Amino acid sequence: MSRLPFYFIVGLLLLVGIVASVHRHLQFEIPWFPGEQRQVWEIEAVINFNAQNGPVQVDLALPSHQAGFRVLTENTASSGYGLAYQADELGRQAQWTIREAAGSQQLYYSVQMLVSPDSRAPIQTPPGIPAVTPWESPYDTAASQLIDRAWDRSANNATFARELILDINGERQGENARLLLTQMQPSALIVRLLNQAGVQAREVSGLLLEDGRRRQTLSSWIQVFDQTAEEWTLFNPATGEQGQPENLLLWETGGRAVLEVQGGTNSRVSFSMLTHYQPASAAVRNHYSDDTLLNFSIHSLPLEEQALFQTILLIPIGALVVVFLRVLVGVKTSGTFMPVLIALAFIQTTLLTGLIGFLLIVAVGLIIRNYLSYLNLLLVARVSAVIITVIAIISIFTVLAYRMGLSAGLTVTFFPMIILAWTIERMSILWEEEGPKQVLVQGGGSLLTAVLAFLAMNNPWVRHITFNFLGVQLILMAFILLLGNYTGYRLLELRRFKPITEDEKPS
Amino acid sequence: MSWLKNWTWPTRLRDKGIVGMNRRNIRYIGRYNARRLYPLVDDKLKTKLLAQQYGITTPELIGTVTTQFGVKHMSDMLDGHQGFVVKPAKGSGGKGILVIEKVENGLFYKPSGASLTMEDIERHVSNLLSGLYSLGGSPDVAVIETLINFDESLLEYTYEGVPDIRVIVFKGYPVMAMMRLSTAASDGKANLHQGAVGVGLNIATGAALRGVQFDRPCYSHPDTGHDLASLVVPQWETLLHLAAGCYEMTGLGYLGTDMVLDRKHGPMLLELNARPGLAIQMTNGEGLRRRLDLIERQPDNVPVAKRVAFAQHHFARKSELVDNPDTPSATA
């Protein structure tokens, strides 16, 4: 049996992988290391609506240069639609038009925003106070009482806005506020009251940027014009906190609707986002070369799918760690690739929270599973019962963590529950048959593998390499094939077979 | 550097001819055991029926339970049997094996003396059917066999359980053998990692070479105190022929055969293993490598008797348990 074809395949994989990676490095100037780079957010907006067999006009507000961010490039995808970009003093808009459309429609808009802390907002003149529509009785008294109370406790526009927000949304929420909230949304109400008091304010829409999030919506924020500093300050309408969070991108600041659709129903817009690093030069130059075969890569996919792939492409790294630990070291794990799934959960939860959560869930699960074994159930029913138990444990921990103010505890929901249930089942059987020592050996082995896989998968350099160089996947494949061909001793076997070698020593 | 004391160098293991897990999986199991033949040995019921076809003695079958409904009718089947063994057909590593030594007043007694009711046995079988002990948790069949009345000459060497003899058969040649003696530490089970004593056996004669418990040399049985040096397996040649015959029966090139000695019927095949462990090297104090290399150079289609004679001639060794400890003689 010749091993030649095997080594040929491994060699080919290595060669293609290295060539593809080097090509990407040279052609696209993607560096081998994630350092000295600019962070770029790719944001994609998807507009969905049902057209009603007639002309359709869609207006979408677009983000502009602003404090902290600069627009690099923008693209749209909308087959058959006419497109025009418009800009006025209130902001930019994209307008799609079509003479006739029917059925479900999807329009795409994607934008690359460069994170640049030096970027300043363009100088904006305050829009002037819009004409205040008077309140009807009894709302007028409630409104003026709210304004008076906040006015008395404040020194300038900013503090007035803060006091007002706290009166309406905070713990101080009183009867007046509750009465007015039956008529309007909180942020719209706050803006109207500010305007009524002669303070220039407007409602803006912002997007909280988090890597790899999909199907996000815009959140509502309030801007108040500071007369003395001559600039807009941002307030969180829920907490009254002043200032713009670093990861908040202002999408619409003109006080207009984000999305307007004429000739369609059920319209909505949702956002996906992804961050990646580009070398400073490339980030500014930006290249989207034509779709050639060599550019055939997941980077040409819509952002939503790319975000998914960012995680998927890390799984081979986890698999490599498992193969390494099992074939070269000889670590025993419970369930071959269970540690990889646990490691994926750790990425969401962070390591410490993940470890504590995992141990808590498995420990409590084992106690309950121990009771289930007295009930003498059939296997499938018992494992199902364990699954429900795991869900119950996770729910209880989440609620407890939330009550105690530990927001980190909320992330335990990222654990794969069915895998956890099987882990508990297997550990429990192991405990009954081989005793607690084996449970510790295999459980510890699994956790060790999971932690090492997590450290490998969470490494910024590994994330950079796997996502940007698809050729690396072929190299990983070649390594795993080679490891699968290894007939030498495992590290732990050097210990296991030690007693045999001792006899040869002359005593 | 004291922790390094427990570790050795790969070169020393190679010099000793030790076969590691990876080598076993790729070179021997992967190359000589065709996947499609696995069900023959993974299902004990199939092995048993096949063995009957090939005239290889196995413990007598009392019956099988295949459905949860059948569990309720088990008591009729067990009626009149003084001792029996319940096994999962697809179990592994001795999991799920229930040994009943005697039945008195409707109570069933395990070798340890613990008593079980009919309900306990029904629950065990019910668990077994739903796949608790089977590989991968798939639904299983319970095989009920008569209890083995093991040979009295070996009685002193064991505590509670049945001592079984594992012979590794490579391409039909018996290459290495050991006996597993259950101890109090192993709870009557013959699993080495649970504390059973493993005794390497001389392929030529069936005499003990070396005893090992928890990977450490041992010279007498820890519970009965009986000297291991005097251990010789009776009817050794018949046993080797039986083991070697399993190659023709299954077609598996790298096979672990588990045998027992019955008082009346002599050597019997208990079960087969397509992935036999490597602990046998510890009990023999010798690696498998040289013996396997020698067998690989032998031609195919050699009759059983010739293969056994070849193995007995080439793999003979002197015991380490007798007074003058001797290094193993060269084997290749």
Interface residues (C-beta under 8 A of the other chain):
Chain A: M1 V327 G330 N376 L378 L379 V380 I429 E433 E434 N485 Y486 T487 G488 Y489 R490 E493 L494 R495 R496 F497 K498 P499 I500 T501 D503 E504
Chain B: N6 W7 T8 W9 P10 R12 L13 K16 I18 G20 M21 N22 R23 I26 R27 R31 Q68 K95 R123 S126 N127 S130 G131 L132 G137 Q194 V212 D215 R216 P217 Q281 M282 G285 E286 G287 E320 T327
